[in-house]
Amino acid sequence: MKKLVIVLILLIVLLASWSRIQKYLPNITPLGSSIQTEKVKVVSEESVTIADVKKVGPSVVTVEELSIPQSSNSLDVGPFQIFGFGTPSQSQDQTPQVSSIGSGFIVTSDGLLVTSKHVVSDIGAKYDIVTSTGKKFTVQKIYRDPLNDIALLKINTDENPGTTLTAASLGDSSKLTVGQFVVAIGTALGEFRNTVTTGVISGLGRAVTAGDQFAGYIENLNNVIQTDAAINPGNSGGPLVDSGGNVIGINTAIAQNGQNIGFTLPINIVKDSIDNFNKTGQFNRPYLGVTYTTISQEVALLNDVVQGAYIRSVITDSPADKAGIKMGDIIVKFDNQKVSDKNELSGLIGKKKAGDTISVTVWRDGSTKDLNVNLGTAPNQ
């Protein structure tokens, strides 16, 4: 009897002390609960990826170029080395050959497609597109955006009667957040069509310089999306898709010296280009006619100059040339707005319309000078 009483007393003491013991075990959760939570996470990500591929996959195309093979002593380097293969051709055969060089996606069911401008940079070449089902169409017309790495391709749907073209759903890139799940689809390495990779948005508002200085093609890309979704040569021009199956960017470049660092043009830029094209039948962009390098405040202080856009060259007979802007000038104000690395000249020009007369303040030989520029229309390339 005494033993039973002792056991009961011990149980009561243990129960009374349990709340104190729990304080020392705050991070312990049931093993089954942890496994179940992880399983839900994996299934959710897998389901989103599958849904995105089913929705957007049929809209993704491969862009092919019909070209004459180069001789064995020449090196084939594309305008964007980061997407080029850089492989010397060993063939002496001059018969035109087809090579898959990039990706794109359908934006209207009547045959309007989007790709990167550098994918179709050879103005004298002929291009085809191949759908996800293997149907081939000849590109009838190419409209290249003079300001952005964007090109619109028009095909004749009558080439393959009965073929239905599925237009991709375009999202809103102004609502993106870092860490958001994304899916990239394209023709990886110019060979593996509709390759799917996943990742997240790694950064927003990036400014990068893409291209190959030895090939003579350099382009400054502003306000681009950074992603760690694997993007390979051949993916250029393909879509970056959000978890709702909406295209939020067009894959453009990768960092050569990094791993899984890719860059994507926001889809809102593409949408603006499409709207502009639908209204005018061309890319009707305001045009100043200069090349420049932005001088930041730090660089300005180090070189005893002013902050702004340093003019590297002026196009002959351009609006800038007619207004008296000269090479070596620094544009410090455009329409009374200060020009800086955070308020770039290209962005200020893009907000205007062709035909607008704009006041421009330049810094020249230690003093400022006010000029009036009548913006023209950028020539389509």
C-alpha positions in Angstrom: 0.0 0.0 0.0 2.8 2.4 0.9 4.5 1.7 -2.5 1.3 2.6 -4.4 1.0 5.9 -2.5 4.6 6.7 -3.3 4.0 6.0 -7.0 0.9 8.2 -7.0 2.8 11.0 -5.3 5.6 10.8 -7.9 3.1 10.9 -10.8 1.5 14.0 -9.3 4.9 15.7 -9.0 5.8 14.9 -12.6 2.6 16.2 -14.0 2.9 19.4 -12.0 6.4 19.9 -13.3 5.6 19.2 -17.0 5.0 22.8 -17.8 8.4 23.7 -16.5 10.0 20.9 -18.5 8.4 22.1 -21.7 10.2 25.4 -21.4 13.4 23.6 -22.2 12.0 21.9 -25.2 10.6 24.8 -27.3 11.8 23.6 -30.8 10.9 20.0 -30.7 7.9 19.1 -33.0 6.5 15.6 -33.8 8.6 13.9 -36.5 5.5 13.0 -38.6 4.4 16.7 -38.6 7.7 17.9 -40.1 7.6 15.2 -42.8 4.0 16.0 -43.7 4.8 19.8 -44.0 7.8 19.1 -46.3 5.7 16.8 -48.5 3.0 19.5 -48.9 5.7 22.0 -50.0 7.2 19.6 -52.6 3.8 18.6 -54.1 2.8 22.3 -54.3 5.9 23.3 -56.2 5.6 20.3 -58.5 2.0 21.1 -59.3 2.8 24.7 -60.1 5.5 23.7 -62.5 3.4 21.2 -64.3 0.5 23.6 -64.6 2.8 26.3 -66.0 4.2 24.0 -68.6 0.8 22.8 -69.7 -0.4 26.4 -70.0 2.6 28.2 -71.6 4.5 25.3 -73.2 2.3 25.2 -76.4 3.1 28.9 -76.9 6.9 28.5 -76.8 8.7 28.2 -80.2 12.2 27.6 -81.5 13.7 30.2 -83.8 15.8 28.8 -86.6 18.1 30.6 -89.0 18.8 29.5 -92.6 22.5 30.3 -93.2 25.6 29.4 -95.2 28.1 27.5 -93.1 31.3 29.3 -92.3 34.7 28.0 -93.4 36.8 26.1 -90.9 39.1 29.1 -90.3 36.4 31.4 -89.1 34.8 31.5 -85.7 31.0 31.8 -85.4 30.3 34.1 -82.5 26.8 35.5 -82.1 26.0 39.1 -81.2 25.6 38.0 -77.6 28.6 35.9 -76.8 26.8 34.8 -73.6 24.3 33.0 -75.8 26.6 32.1 -78.6 28.2 28.7 -79.0 31.6 30.0 -80.3 32.2 26.7 -82.3 34.3 26.8 -85.5 32.5 25.2 -88.4 34.5 22.4 -90.0 32.3 22.1 -93.1 33.3 23.5 -96.5 29.8 22.8 -97.8 28.1 26.0 -98.9 24.6 24.6 -99.0 22.3 26.6 -96.7 21.8 24.9 -93.4 19.3 25.4 -90.6 20.5 26.1 -87.1 18.3 26.5 -84.0 19.5 29.8 -82.4 17.0 30.8 -79.9 13.5 30.8 -78.5 10.3 32.9 -78.6 6.7 32.7 -77.7 3.3 33.4 -79.4 1.4 36.5 -78.4 -1.5 36.5 -80.8 -3.3 33.5 -82.4 -3.0 35.1 -85.8 0.8 34.7 -85.9 2.5 37.4 -84.0 5.5 36.2 -81.9 8.1 37.8 -79.6 11.8 37.0 -79.3 15.0 38.8 -78.4 16.3 41.2 -81.0 19.8 39.7 -80.9 18.4 36.3 -81.8 17.3 37.7 -85.2 20.1 40.3 -85.5 21.2 39.2 -89.0 19.1 41.5 -91.2 20.0 39.5 -94.4 19.2 36.1 -93.0 16.0 34.1 -93.4 14.3 32.7 -90.3 11.8 30.0 -89.5 9.9 29.2 -86.3 9.1 25.7 -85.1 6.1 25.2 -82.7 6.1 22.9 -79.7 4.2 20.3 -81.9 6.9 20.4 -84.6 5.0 22.6 -87.1 7.3 24.9 -89.1 6.4 28.4 -90.3 8.4 30.9 -92.4 9.0 34.3 -90.7 7.4 36.8 -93.1 8.4 40.0 -91.4 10.6 41.1 -88.5 10.1 44.3 -86.6 13.1 45.1 -84.4 12.7 47.5 -81.5 15.4 50.2 -81.8 15.6 50.8 -78.0 15.1 47.4 -76.4 16.3 43.8 -77.0 12.9 42.9 -78.5 11.8 41.8 -81.9 8.3 40.9 -83.2 8.0 38.2 -85.8 5.0 37.8 -88.1 4.3 34.4 -89.7 1.7 33.3 -92.2 -0.7 30.8 -90.5 -1.9 29.5 -93.9 1.4 27.6 -94.3 0.0 24.9 -92.0 -3.8 24.9 -92.4 -5.6 23.6 -89.3 -2.8 24.4 -86.9 -4.0 26.3 -83.8 -1.6 28.8 -82.4 -1.9 29.3 -78.6 -1.1 32.8 -77.4 0.7 33.1 -74.1 -0.9 35.0 -71.2 1.1 38.1 -70.4 1.4 39.1 -66.7 2.3 42.3 -64.9 6.0 42.7 -64.1 5.5 45.8 -61.9 4.1 43.5 -59.2 7.0 41.1 -58.9 8.8 40.4 -55.6 12.2 39.0 -54.8 11.9 35.3 -53.9 8.9 34.7 -56.2 8.8 31.3 -57.8 9.4 31.3 -61.6 9.7 28.8 -64.5 11.8 29.3 -67.7 11.0 27.5 -70.9 13.1 27.5 -74.1 15.3 25.6 -76.6 18.3 25.0 -74.4 21.7 24.8 -76.3 19.7 25.3 -79.5 18.8 21.6 -79.4 16.6 20.6 -76.5 13.2 22.2 -77.3 10.8 23.2 -74.5 13.4 22.6 -71.8 11.9 23.5 -68.4 13.9 24.9 -65.5 12.7 26.4 -62.2 14.0 29.0 -59.7 13.1 32.3 -58.0 13.5 36.0 -58.8 16.9 36.8 -57.3 16.8 40.6 -57.9 14.8 43.4 -59.5 15.9 46.6 -61.2 19.3 45.3 -62.3 21.4 47.2 -64.8 23.8 45.1 -66.8 26.0 45.4 -70.0 25.5 42.4 -72.3 27.2 41.4 -75.5 30.6 40.8 -77.0 32.9 43.7 -77.6 35.0 41.7 -80.0 31.9 41.0 -82.1 31.1 44.7 -82.0 27.8 44.3 -80.2 27.3 45.8 -76.7 24.0 46.7 -75.2 23.1 48.2 -71.9 20.1 46.5 -70.3 18.3 48.6 -67.6 15.7 47.6 -65.0 16.0 43.9 -65.8 14.9 40.9 -63.6 17.6 38.6 -62.2 16.7 34.9 -61.8 18.5 31.8 -60.7 16.3 29.6 -63.0 18.9 27.9 -65.3 19.0 29.8 -68.6 21.3 28.4 -71.3 22.4 29.4 -74.8 19.3 28.9 -76.9 16.9 30.1 -74.1 17.2 33.7 -75.3 13.9 35.1 -76.3 11.9 32.5 -74.4 9.5 33.3 -71.6 10.0 33.5 -67.8 6.7 32.5 -66.2 5.2 33.1 -62.8 3.3 30.6 -60.6 0.0 31.6 -62.3 1.2 30.7 -65.8 1.6 34.3 -66.9 4.7 35.4 -68.8 6.5 38.1 -66.7 9.7 38.4 -68.7 11.7 37.5 -71.8 15.0 35.7 -71.2 17.8 37.8 -72.5 21.3 37.2 -71.0 23.3 35.2 -68.5 26.4 36.1 -66.5 29.5 34.3 -67.9 31.4 34.3 -64.6 28.6 33.1 -62.4 26.3 30.2 -61.9 22.5 30.5 -62.4 22.6 34.2 -62.8 20.3 35.1 -65.6 18.6 38.3 -66.7 15.1 38.9 -68.1 13.5 41.9 -69.7 10.3 42.7 -67.8 7.1 41.8 -69.8 5.7 45.3 -69.3 8.4 46.6 -71.7 7.3 44.0 -74.2 3.6 44.9 -73.8 4.4 48.5 -74.4 6.3 47.6 -77.6 3.3 45.4 -78.8 0.8 48.2 -78.0 3.0 50.7 -79.9 3.3 48.3 -82.8 -0.4 47.5 -83.0 -1.2 51.3 -83.1 1.3 52.3 -85.7 2.4 49.2 -87.5 6.0 49.9 -86.4 8.1 50.7 -83.3 7.4 54.4 -83.2 10.0 55.4 -80.6 11.3 58.9 -79.7 14.8 59.4 -80.9 17.6 61.7 -79.8 20.5 60.2 -81.8 23.4 59.8 -79.4 25.5 57.2 -77.6 26.4 57.9 -74.1 27.9 56.7 -70.8 26.2 57.7 -67.5 28.5 59.5 -65.1 27.7 58.8 -61.5 28.3 61.3 -58.7 31.4 59.3 -57.5 32.9 59.3 -61.0 32.1 63.0 -61.5 33.9 63.9 -58.3 37.0 61.8 -59.2 37.3 63.4 -62.7 36.3 67.0 -61.7 33.3 67.0 -64.1 29.5 67.0 -63.6 27.1 64.2 -63.1 25.0 63.3 -66.2 25.1 61.5 -69.6 28.6 61.8 -71.3 28.0 62.0 -75.1 30.3 59.5 -76.8 29.0 60.1 -80.3 26.3 62.0 -82.2 24.5 60.5 -85.2 24.8 62.7 -88.3 21.6 64.6 -89.1 19.9 63.3 -85.9 17.8 65.5 -83.7 20.8 65.8 -81.3 23.1 66.9 -84.2 20.6 69.5 -85.5 20.2 70.9 -82.0 23.9 71.4 -81.6 24.8 68.6 -79.1 28.4 67.6 -79.6 30.6 64.7 -78.7 32.1 65.3 -75.3 29.1 67.2 -74.0 27.5 66.0 -70.7 23.8 66.3 -70.6 22.9 67.3 -67.1 19.2 68.1 -67.6 16.6 66.7 -69.9 13.2 68.5 -69.8 14.4 70.2 -66.6 15.0 66.8 -64.9 18.5 66.0 -63.6 20.2 63.2 -65.5 21.9 60.6 -63.2 22.7 56.9 -62.8 19.3 56.6 -61.1 17.5 58.8 -63.6 19.1 57.7 -66.9 18.8 59.6 -70.1 17.3 56.7 -72.0 14.5 56.4 -69.5 13.7 60.1 -69.7 13.6 60.0 -73.5 11.3 56.9 -73.4 8.7 58.9 -71.6 8.4 61.4 -74.4 6.8 61.2 -77.9 8.4 61.6 -81.3 7.9 65.3 -82.3 8.2 66.7 -78.8 10.4 69.7 -78.4 12.5 69.2 -75.2 14.9 71.6 -73.4 18.3 70.0 -72.8 21.1 71.5 -70.6 24.6 70.4 -71.5 27.9 71.0 -69.7 30.7 72.0 -72.1 34.1 73.4 -71.4 33.2 74.1 -67.8 29.9 75.9 -68.3 26.3 75.0 -69.1 24.4 75.6 -72.2 20.6 75.3 -72.9 19.5 73.8 -76.1 16.1 72.8 -77.6 15.8 69.4 -79.3 12.9 68.3 -81.5 12.8 64.5 -80.9 12.5 62.4 -84.0 11.3 58.8 -84.7 13.8 56.1 -84.1 14.7 54.3 -87.4 13.5 50.7 -87.4 16.4 48.2 -87.8 
